[in-house]
Amino acid sequence: MATDLEKKAKEAFIDDYFELAYDLYSQAIEISPNSAELFADRAQASIKLQNFTEAVADANRAIELEPSMSKAYWRKATACMKLEEYETAKVALEKGASLAPGDSRFTNLIKECEERIAEETGELQKQPLETGPTNVVSTNNVQPATNISSTEDVETVMDVSNEAAMAAPARPKYRHEFYQKPEEVVVTVFAKGIPAKNVTVDFGEQILSVSIDVPGEEAYHFQPRLFGKIIPAKCRYEVLSTKVEIRLAKAEPIQWSSLEFSKGAVVPQRVNPPSGMLIFL
């Protein structure tokens, strides 16, 4: 059954019916939840639909299931490039290149990442930072290595540098809040009595991906593009009896005016508060 759905999904994708392809891949995943191939292919459908954070989450799941699948790293990198997550994209590309050493596209896109990172670093150095207070903010917004030489991936690399149009996030199943300190942002997802094995949290350069998948219940996915950049290696989370607490290590000690990125966001301010002072908004 899953094989039939996968075949139909591939046909829909080839015919540019990306929403249908996504839905068919989702149905196939419900039947075969441990298929890395299905997650990697659904990631590609998400990229075509410009749902880039979802694409990163699916690519991460494919990598978890099949660490030697080069196209999963490629698709993760593609989505991260769209999100201007160049450091994260570069790491994925380097791993993919090690799995597919004969594919020059990895090398070419790594060079583009390095150029973008250099440009971004230069802009950050030029940008003046103002002094502002620390704040606490809350919101109630509720197989072996695989060859990536497929038509859809060729098309993707041709436009990977285009500006990303982000899709509106779905209404979350669980309420979440956040507050911040100069060095970190703490996000709380109020999910009571969830086993730790059913919670997956991934960190990107400017992406947070939270998935709660309890058998018999509708899966919860919270995948915002964050207001500012973080240091994934220093981020951590803990599943408690009444909530999931996530600590995001800021890459820069700047004040986040919101949890999620928006194109109209004001220029971040460097946090330099008096000792021990917290201001509530």
KAKA-V933381 format. One record per backbone hydrogen bond with DSSP energy under -1.0 kcal/mol. NH is the residue of the N-H (numbers start at 1). CO is the residue of the C=O. If there is no record, write none. Layout:
BEGIN
NH_CO ; NH_CO
END
This chain:
BEGIN
5_1 ; 6_2 ; 7_3 ; 8_4 ; 9_5 ; 10_6 ; 11_7 ; 12_8 ; 13_9 ; 14_10 ; 15_11 ; 16_13 ; 17_12 ; 18_16 ; 21_17 ; 22_18 ; 23_19 ; 24_20 ; 25_21 ; 26_22 ; 27_23 ; 28_24 ; 29_25 ; 30_26 ; 31_27 ; 32_28 ; 35_32 ; 39_35 ; 40_36 ; 41_37 ; 42_38 ; 43_39 ; 44_40 ; 45_41 ; 46_42 ; 47_43 ; 48_44 ; 49_45 ; 50_47 ; 51_46 ; 52_50 ; 55_51 ; 56_52 ; 57_53 ; 58_54 ; 59_55 ; 60_56 ; 61_57 ; 62_58 ; 63_59 ; 64_60 ; 65_61 ; 66_62 ; 69_66 ; 70_68 ; 73_69 ; 74_70 ; 75_71 ; 76_72 ; 77_73 ; 78_74 ; 79_75 ; 80_76 ; 81_77 ; 82_78 ; 83_79 ; 84_81 ; 85_80 ; 86_84 ; 89_85 ; 90_86 ; 91_87 ; 92_88 ; 93_89 ; 94_90 ; 95_91 ; 96_92 ; 97_93 ; 98_94 ; 100_96 ; 103_100 ; 108_104 ; 109_105 ; 110_106 ; 111_107 ; 112_108 ; 113_109 ; 114_110 ; 115_111 ; 116_112 ; 117_113 ; 118_114 ; 119_115 ; 120_116 ; 121_117 ; 122_118 ; 123_119 ; 124_120 ; 125_121 ; 126_122 ; 127_123 ; 132_270 ; 136_279 ; 150_148 ; 154_150 ; 155_151 ; 156_152 ; 157_153 ; 158_154 ; 162_159 ; 177_188 ; 179_186 ; 181_184 ; 185_248 ; 186_179 ; 187_246 ; 188_177 ; 189_244 ; 190_175 ; 191_189 ; 193_241 ; 198_195 ; 199_196 ; 200_211 ; 202_209 ; 204_207 ; 208_224 ; 209_202 ; 210_222 ; 211_200 ; 212_220 ; 213_198 ; 217_214 ; 220_212 ; 222_210 ; 226_206 ; 227_259 ; 230_205 ; 231_249 ; 234_231 ; 235_232 ; 236_247 ; 238_245 ; 240_243 ; 244_189 ; 245_238 ; 246_187 ; 247_236 ; 248_185 ; 250_183 ; 251_229 ; 254_252 ; 255_269 ; 261_225 ; 265_262 ; 270_130 ; 271_253 ; 272_132 ; 277_274 ; 279_134 ; 281_136
END
